[in-house]
Amino acid sequence: MTRAIVVRETGGPEKLLWENVDVGKPGEGEVRIRHTAIGLNYIDVYFRAGLYPAPHLPFSPGFEGAGVVEAVGEAVDDFAVGDRVCYGTSPIGAYAESRLIPAANIVRIPDGIDDHTAAAMMLQGMTAQYLLRRTYTVQPGDTILFHAAAGGVGLIACQWAKYLGATVIGTVGSVEKAALAKAHGCDHTILYREENFVDRVREITNGRGVPVVYDSIGKDTYPASLDCLSPFGLMVSFGNASGAVENFDPGLLALKGCLYFTRPTLFTYTARREDLEMTANDLFDVVGNGVIRINTNQTYPLADAAQAHRDLEGRKTTGSTIYTV
C-alpha cells in the first residue's frame, strides 16, 4: 500500500482526500515510479473541479512528477530499476507516493538537474517550449504579449522569449509580481487590475499591436486580447484560470483584422514519442545551459494538496510549486 490524494467526487479543494491506495505491479510497457517530487499545475484544478472530465472516478490528479524507477514491466527496454526519471504529460495520477505510468511517457533526468527542479519544470517548461517554438515561432525582433507573466509557465516563457530575441510584454496582478516578471526577462509589465492592458499594449507598440498573445486566463481576458493583435495575429488560448471563454464568435476574427485563434494542448504536441523527446531535450538544454532558471517558489507536503490548490486559485503563488513526498 502507498498513499495518494484521491478525488471521489469533483468540487472544491476539500475533495482532495489523503488515502491509502494499492499501486500494484507494472503491466506490459509500464514502470512503477517512487516519486521524490510532484508538480502542481492549474490543469489539476480543472480536473478536480470537473471543468475537464476525468477518465473515471475516483482518480488521483496530477500530470507532472519526478522520481526513481522501482519496477519495470514486460517489454520495457529503455528504462531500468534505479533510473531517475520525470514526466509532464498524461496519464493523470501524479498525486501519489508511487504510481504506474507507461514507459513511453517518461524521460531520464539529465545529470546536473535535481529531482525537485525536474518536477517543477516539465509540464510548464514543455508548455513554454511548444508555445514559443511551435505554436508561434518567436523570432528576433518580435514583440509578444504573455498573460500571467509571473506564473509558472509565464516566468519560464518570459526568459525563453527574451533569449530568442523578443520584446516581452506581460500582465501581472501586483507590484511584487511585476518585479518578479521583470527579473525573468519581461520588458514591460502591465498591472491588469489598475491598467487597461489593451491600451498599454497599443501604447508600447506605437499602435501596431503584437503578432501573438499567449493567454492562460480565459474568460477575463477574452475578447480584449484580440484587440492587442496586429492584423493576421494569433491568439493562443492555452488555459482557463478565470473560467472558460464564452460566446466565441469566429466573426470577430474577421472584424478585428483577419486574426487566428488556437486552443493547443501539451498532450497533443507530445503525443508522439519523438515529439516528447524533442520537447523535453530542448527544455533540458536551456535549463542546463543556464538560459532559464526554474523558480520553485512554493513547496507543500503532498498531504496538504488542498491548501496548495486554495493558494493557487487565490493567486497567492508565483513561479512553480511542488509537492514533496
C-alpha positions in Angstrom: 0.0 0.0 0.0 1.0 3.6 -0.6 -0.6 6.9 0.0 -2.2 9.2 -2.6 -4.5 12.2 -3.0 -7.9 10.8 -4.2 -10.9 12.6 -5.7 -14.1 10.7 -5.2 -16.4 13.5 -6.5 -15.5 16.7 -8.2 -15.7 20.1 -6.4 -13.6 22.3 -4.3 -10.2 21.7 -2.7 -11.9 19.8 0.2 -12.5 17.0 -2.3 -8.8 16.2 -2.3 -8.6 13.2 0.1 -5.4 11.7 1.6 -5.9 7.9 1.4 -4.1 4.5 1.2 -4.1 3.0 -2.3 -2.8 -0.2 -3.9 -0.4 0.6 -6.8 0.3 -3.0 -7.9 2.9 -4.3 -10.3 3.6 -2.6 -13.7 2.0 -4.2 -16.7 3.4 -4.6 -20.1 5.1 -1.4 -21.2 4.7 0.2 -17.8 7.1 1.2 -15.0 6.4 1.9 -11.3 7.9 5.2 -10.1 8.6 6.2 -6.5 8.1 9.9 -6.5 10.6 12.3 -5.0 8.7 15.4 -6.1 5.4 16.2 -7.8 4.4 19.3 -9.7 1.3 21.4 -9.1 -0.4 22.9 -12.2 -3.6 24.8 -12.9 -4.8 21.8 -15.0 -5.0 19.9 -11.7 -7.7 22.4 -10.6 -9.7 21.9 -13.8 -9.9 18.1 -13.2 -10.6 18.4 -9.5 -13.4 20.9 -10.1 -14.9 18.9 -13.0 -14.2 21.5 -15.8 -12.2 18.8 -17.5 -13.7 15.4 -17.1 -11.5 12.7 -15.5 -11.4 9.3 -17.2 -13.0 7.8 -14.2 -13.9 8.3 -10.5 -12.2 8.0 -8.1 -8.9 9.4 -9.5 -5.7 11.0 -8.4 -4.9 14.4 -10.0 -1.6 15.5 -11.5 0.4 15.2 -14.7 3.9 16.0 -13.5 6.5 14.3 -11.3 10.0 13.1 -10.8 11.4 10.1 -9.0 13.1 6.7 -9.3 12.0 3.6 -11.3 11.4 0.9 -8.7 9.9 -1.8 -11.1 9.6 -2.4 -14.8 7.0 -4.4 -16.7 7.5 -6.7 -19.7 8.6 -5.1 -23.0 10.3 -2.2 -21.2 13.8 -2.0 -22.6 14.8 1.7 -22.3 14.5 2.0 -18.5 15.8 0.0 -15.5 15.3 0.0 -11.8 17.1 2.9 -10.2 16.8 5.3 -13.2 16.0 8.9 -12.3 13.0 9.9 -14.5 10.4 12.6 -14.9 7.3 13.3 -16.9 4.9 16.2 -17.6 2.1 14.7 -19.6 -0.8 12.2 -19.4 -2.0 9.9 -18.0 -3.4 11.6 -14.9 -2.4 10.3 -11.5 0.8 12.1 -10.2 -0.6 12.9 -6.7 0.8 9.7 -5.2 3.8 8.5 -3.3 4.3 6.0 -6.1 2.4 5.2 -9.3 2.3 3.2 -12.6 2.9 5.0 -15.8 3.6 4.0 -19.4 7.4 3.9 -20.1 6.7 5.8 -23.4 5.6 8.9 -21.3 8.7 9.3 -19.2 12.2 10.6 -19.9 15.5 10.4 -18.0 16.5 13.3 -15.8 19.9 14.6 -17.1 22.9 14.9 -14.7 23.0 18.4 -13.3 19.2 18.7 -12.9 17.9 17.7 -9.5 14.6 15.9 -8.9 12.8 18.9 -7.4 13.7 21.1 -10.4 12.6 18.4 -12.8 9.2 18.0 -11.1 8.8 21.8 -11.2 9.6 22.3 -14.8 8.4 19.5 -17.0 4.7 20.4 -17.7 5.2 24.2 -17.5 8.6 24.1 -19.4 7.4 21.9 -22.2 4.3 24.1 -22.5 6.6 27.1 -22.9 8.6 25.2 -25.5 5.7 24.3 -27.7 4.1 27.8 -27.3 7.2 29.7 -28.3 8.9 27.2 -30.7 5.9 25.5 -32.5 2.5 27.1 -32.0 4.0 30.5 -32.9 7.7 30.5 -33.7 9.0 33.6 -31.9 11.6 35.4 -33.9 14.2 38.1 -33.0 12.5 41.5 -33.1 9.0 40.2 -32.3 7.0 41.9 -29.5 4.7 39.4 -27.7 2.1 39.6 -25.0 2.1 36.9 -22.3 -0.7 37.0 -19.7 0.1 35.8 -16.1 3.8 36.6 -16.7 4.7 35.8 -13.1 3.1 32.3 -13.1 4.9 29.1 -13.6 4.6 29.0 -17.4 5.0 32.8 -17.6 8.4 33.0 -15.8 9.8 30.3 -18.0 8.3 31.7 -21.2 9.5 35.3 -20.5 13.1 34.1 -20.1 12.9 31.9 -23.1 11.3 34.5 -25.3 13.9 37.1 -24.3 16.6 34.6 -25.1 15.0 34.2 -28.6 15.3 37.9 -29.1 11.7 39.0 -28.4 10.4 42.1 -26.5 8.1 40.7 -23.9 5.0 42.4 -22.5 3.5 40.6 -19.5 0.3 41.1 -17.5 0.6 40.7 -13.7 -1.6 41.1 -10.7 0.7 43.1 -8.3 3.7 45.2 -8.0 5.6 42.3 -6.5 4.7 40.1 -9.4 5.7 42.8 -11.8 9.2 42.9 -10.2 9.5 39.1 -10.4 8.5 39.1 -14.1 10.9 41.8 -15.0 13.7 39.9 -13.2 12.9 37.0 -15.6 13.0 38.7 -19.0 9.8 40.7 -19.1 10.5 44.1 -20.7 7.1 45.7 -19.9 4.7 44.7 -17.2 1.0 45.7 -17.0 -0.8 45.7 -13.7 -4.1 44.4 -15.1 -6.1 45.4 -12.0 -5.0 49.0 -12.4 -4.4 49.5 -16.1 -6.2 48.7 -19.3 -3.9 46.2 -20.9 -5.2 46.8 -24.4 -4.4 50.5 -24.2 -1.0 49.8 -22.7 -0.1 47.2 -25.4 -1.1 49.7 -28.1 1.0 52.4 -26.4 4.0 50.2 -26.1 3.8 49.0 -29.7 3.0 52.5 -31.1 -0.4 51.3 -32.1 0.7 48.3 -34.1 -0.3 45.6 -31.7 1.5 42.3 -31.3 1.7 39.3 -33.6 0.8 36.8 -30.8 -1.0 36.8 -27.5 -0.4 33.9 -25.1 -3.4 33.6 -22.8 -3.9 31.1 -20.0 -6.5 33.3 -18.2 -9.5 32.7 -20.4 -12.8 34.4 -19.6 -11.4 37.6 -18.0 -9.1 38.4 -20.9 -11.3 37.5 -23.8 -12.2 39.1 -26.2 -9.9 42.1 -25.1 -6.8 40.0 -26.0 -8.0 40.1 -29.6 -7.7 43.9 -29.6 -4.0 43.6 -28.8 -3.2 41.8 -32.0 -1.9 43.2 -35.2 -3.6 42.1 -38.5 -3.2 38.4 -39.1 -2.1 38.0 -35.5 -2.5 34.8 -33.5 -4.5 34.4 -30.2 -3.1 31.4 -28.3 -5.6 30.3 -25.6 -3.9 27.6 -23.6 -5.8 27.8 -20.2 -8.8 28.9 -18.3 -7.7 30.3 -14.9 -10.6 32.7 -14.7 -13.1 30.3 -16.4 -13.7 29.1 -19.9 -14.0 31.5 -22.8 -17.7 32.1 -23.5 -19.6 33.1 -26.6 -16.7 32.6 -29.0 -17.7 34.3 -32.3 -15.5 33.4 -35.3 -16.8 36.6 -37.0 -14.8 38.7 -34.5 -11.6 37.3 -36.0 -12.5 38.8 -39.4 -13.7 42.2 -37.9 -10.5 42.6 -35.9 -8.0 42.0 -38.7 -8.2 38.5 -40.1 -7.0 37.0 -36.9 -6.2 33.4 -36.0 -7.3 31.6 -32.8 -6.0 28.3 -31.5 -6.5 26.2 -28.4 -3.4 24.0 -28.2 -2.5 21.4 -25.5 0.8 19.9 -24.4 -0.7 16.4 -24.7 -1.3 16.8 -28.4 2.1 18.4 -29.0 3.9 15.5 -27.2 1.7 12.6 -28.3 4.4 11.0 -30.4 7.5 9.7 -28.6 9.8 11.6 -30.9 8.0 14.9 -30.2 8.1 14.3 -26.4 11.8 13.6 -26.5 12.5 16.7 -28.7 10.4 18.9 -26.5 12.0 17.6 -23.3 15.5 17.8 -24.6 15.0 21.4 -25.8 13.9 22.2 -22.3 16.8 20.3 -20.7 19.2 22.2 -22.9 18.1 25.7 -21.9 17.8 24.9 -18.2 21.2 23.0 -18.2 22.9 25.9 -20.0 21.6 28.4 -17.5 19.4 30.3 -20.1 16.3 29.5 -17.9 16.1 29.5 -14.2 13.3 27.4 -12.7 11.8 29.2 -9.7 10.2 26.7 -7.2 8.6 29.4 -5.0 6.2 27.2 -3.0 6.6 23.7 -1.6 3.9 21.7 0.2 3.7 18.2 1.6 1.6 16.1 -0.8 -0.9 15.5 2.1 -1.6 19.3 2.0 -2.7 19.4 -1.6 -6.0 21.1 -0.6 -4.2 24.1 0.8 -1.9 24.2 -2.3 -5.0 24.3 -4.5 -6.5 27.1 -2.4 -3.4 29.2 -2.7 -3.1 28.6 -6.5 -6.7 29.5 -7.1 -6.3 32.6 -4.8 -3.4 33.8 -7.0 -1.1 33.7 -4.0 1.6 31.7 -5.8 4.3 32.7 -8.2 6.6 30.5 -10.4 6.5 26.8 -9.9 5.0 24.8 -7.0 5.9 21.3 -6.0 4.8 18.7 -3.5 7.3 16.7 -1.5 6.7 13.1 -0.7 
